[in-house]
Amino acid sequence: MFFFLIFSLKSYAEVCPYQKPEEWQTFIKVHAERSNWVETCEDSACDEDFYEFVKNNVQHTFEVCADFIARHESINRCTENMRKFTPAWLQQHSGDSYGFTVDNHTYLSEQEAKDKPTGMMIPPKAIVAALPNRKKVEAAARKNGWKYLTHDSALGGVRTFVFIPDVADRFDQWLLLNLQEGSSSVSAGAPMSLLTVQKKDRAGNFLAEVRLHFRDYTLQSKAKGYGFALNEENNGKCFSCHSNGVRQLIPRKTPVLEGQPVLGEKEFVEKTSRQSQFPVPAEFPFQRLLEFNRKLRSYGTPNWDGKVLPENHGPALGKDQGCLDCHDGKTRGTLTVITSSNQLEQKILHELSMPPDTGLSLYLERKEMKNPMLSTEEEKFLKLAFDTQKKLNHEFKSSRYPTLKKWFLEKTCH
């Protein structure tokens, strides 16, 4: 009798609280009114209170009512968009995950599974031994034949990229070091990001599409030199900035743009004392940047292997701004409310690189590099371009919440 009572109370507590179409219509409408949906963890700190609210009030209701919803066609239809969006939103707003469909421990462990190439996610010892000094890292890259480039970060400071291809061509590693502006060394506690583009399985068979693997290591000061640790609770949302897969570097000359030939290239000079006899051509770093971008483009769109379900991330954004001409979900990833709006603002407003092929970024390059100086008329033109891009960016940002809300409510429960 006691067991029956407990079972009955548990069953009663889990009864779906909404039984009528009008109740479900109100449920969807009430929760669609919350503009918090469009705030991403890449643009501000994750909103823990709203995360818990969505988890306990929206997602929990869908879980409790799953059987009921499945049995009622009209309710299944009207709740579909919010039902598939909510778990994806929770993944992208969790305080202790990269935002994939699996938790970080599972995600990181699967990178070392039996079907994955060995060593795919391990930074080279030569680079680790050179930490934290940027010049030593660059020297290690040159000595080992790993092409690199140091340039201005899109988000402030300076970044050094090191390209490390696997000798068996199973994968390419792209190592990223973040440095504060004016600093010659990477700070302890700073992330050392590793993006690996997997092209083959462990047996050497080519994949139909490349797969991307992300890791953020944390630099640690040790008694002798530096090392790194893998924190499974890192919460940078990889897909928020990588909806297209790999990202290209800023496609123009910037005040900080440095690179030299590496071992295996004809321009390489092993002894630094002889560098003055064989100076690096002035255009070499920029040509390296263009080379890197060609390589990054060559990977195409990745297979996310179920770790991301882009179709659950909400409606495509930017139709009125012309974004869908490129971001069609095929040639380039769809822009949604999951996409970092700060990253988009960087591209649209600060780099003037979106929409592409406008030529505006070249004017910005000339202004920053002062080579050649802009004329008075060109300065006016560039200011007008910034004003136009500012308006475009505002229109895009302003469209995010109304577009999502409309999508939530596009199907009625009656």
C-alpha positions, 0 to 999 in steps of 0.5 A, spaced: 500 500 500 505 504 501 509 503 495 502 504 491 501 511 494 509 513 493 508 510 485 501 514 485 504 521 487 510 520 483 505 519 477 501 524 479 507 529 479 509 528 472 502 528 469 502 533 463 500 540 466 497 542 459 491 538 456 488 543 452 490 547 445 488 553 448 493 552 454 499 550 449 498 556 445 498 560 451 504 556 454 508 558 447 506 565 447 508 566 454 515 563 453 516 566 446 515 573 449 522 573 453 527 576 449 533 573 453 533 567 448 537 571 443 543 573 448 549 568 447 554 566 452 559 569 446 556 576 447 556 577 455 556 572 461 551 566 460 545 568 464 544 562 469 538 565 472 534 564 465 538 558 463 535 555 470 528 558 468 528 555 461 531 548 464 526 547 469 520 551 466 520 550 458 524 543 457 522 540 463 514 541 461 516 538 454 519 532 457 513 531 462 508 532 456 512 528 451 507 522 450 501 527 450 504 531 445 506 525 440 498 523 441 496 530 439 497 532 432 495 539 433 499 540 439 505 536 436 505 541 430 505 548 434 510 546 439 515 543 434 519 549 433 520 551 441 521 543 442 527 542 438 530 549 439 530 549 447 535 543 448 539 546 443 539 553 446 540 549 453 547 546 450 549 553 447 548 556 454 550 551 459 556 554 464 560 548 463 560 545 456 563 547 449 555 547 447 555 540 443 550 535 443 554 531 448 557 533 455 565 536 455 567 529 458 564 525 452 566 530 447 573 530 449 574 523 450 571 521 443 576 525 440 581 519 442 577 514 440 579 508 437 577 510 430 580 517 431 588 518 428 592 518 434 595 524 437 590 528 433 589 533 439 596 533 442 600 540 441 607 538 439 612 538 444 617 543 441 611 548 441 610 547 449 617 547 450 617 554 447 612 557 451 610 562 454 615 567 449 612 568 442 618 569 439 621 562 441 614 559 439 615 562 432 622 560 432 620 553 434 615 553 428 621 555 423 625 550 426 620 544 425 617 547 418 611 549 421 608 555 417 605 560 422 603 567 422 602 573 428 597 578 426 592 583 430 586 579 433 579 581 431 577 581 438 583 585 441 591 584 442 595 579 438 594 572 435 599 567 433 597 561 428 601 555 427 599 550 422 601 543 423 600 538 418 600 531 420 605 527 416 600 522 414 595 527 412 590 524 416 589 531 420 591 538 420 592 542 427 591 549 427 594 552 434 592 559 436 596 563 442 593 569 445 597 575 447 595 581 450 597 588 446 604 589 447 606 583 450 611 578 448 609 572 452 602 568 453 600 569 460 599 564 465 592 561 465 590 564 458 587 559 453 591 555 448 586 553 443 587 547 438 582 546 432 584 540 428 581 538 421 580 531 421 581 528 414 582 521 415 580 515 420 585 512 424 586 506 418 587 512 413 581 512 409 579 519 407 572 522 410 567 524 405 567 531 409 572 533 414 570 533 421 572 539 426 575 538 433 576 543 438 580 544 445 582 549 449 588 548 453 590 552 459 597 555 460 600 553 466 607 556 470 611 550 472 618 549 476 621 548 469 618 552 464 610 552 462 605 546 461 598 546 459 592 543 462 585 540 459 579 543 463 573 539 462 569 545 464 571 550 459 565 553 456 567 557 450 561 556 445 565 553 439 559 553 434 557 560 436 563 563 432 564 557 427 557 556 424 561 555 417 566 551 420 574 553 420 574 561 420 579 565 415 584 570 418 582 578 417 583 578 409 588 584 409 594 588 412 594 590 419 599 594 423 601 587 426 603 582 421 609 578 422 611 571 419 618 568 416 619 562 412 620 555 415 624 549 414 623 546 407 621 553 404 627 555 399 627 562 403 628 559 409 635 561 413 637 557 419 642 561 422 638 567 425 645 571 424 644 571 417 637 573 416 640 580 415 643 578 409 637 574 406 631 579 409 624 576 408 621 580 403 616 585 405 610 582 402 611 575 405 607 575 411 601 578 407 602 572 402 602 567 408 596 570 410 593 569 403 596 562 403 592 560 410 586 563 407 586 558 401 588 552 405 582 554 410 577 555 405 579 548 402 576 544 407 569 546 405 563 545 410 564 540 415 560 534 418 559 535 425 558 528 426 551 529 430 555 534 435 551 540 433 544 540 429 544 546 426 537 545 424 535 546 431 538 553 432 532 557 430 530 560 423 535 563 418 537 571 420 539 576 415 534 575 409 533 583 409 540 584 409 542 580 404 546 575 408 542 569 406 545 570 399 551 566 402 549 564 408 544 559 405 546 553 410 550 549 404 556 554 402 556 557 408 553 556 415 546 559 417 546 565 421 541 564 427 540 567 434 546 562 436 551 565 432 555 570 436 552 577 434 559 580 437 563 576 432 558 578 426 558 586 428 566 585 428 565 583 421 560 587 418 562 594 422 569 593 424 572 589 419 568 592 413 568 585 410 561 583 410 557 583 405 564 580 401 567 583 395 565 590 397 572 593 397 571 597 403 576 593 407 581 595 402 580 603 404 580 601 412 587 597 410 590 604 407 587 608 413 591 603 418 597 602 414 597 609 411 600 606 405 598 610 401 594 615 405 587 616 404 585 623 400 580 627 403 574 625 399 576 617 401 576 619 408 569 622 407 567 615 403 570 611 408 566 615 414 560 614 409 561 606 409 562 606 416 555 609 417 552 605 412 555 598 415 553 601 422 545 601 420 546 594 417 549 591 423 543 595 427 538 592 422 540 585 423 541 585 430 534 588 431 531 583 427 534 577 431 528 577 437 522 578 432 524 573 427 525 568 433 519 570 436 515 569 429 518 562 428 516 560 435 509 562 434 508 560 426 504 554 427 497 555 432 495 549 436 488 549 434 
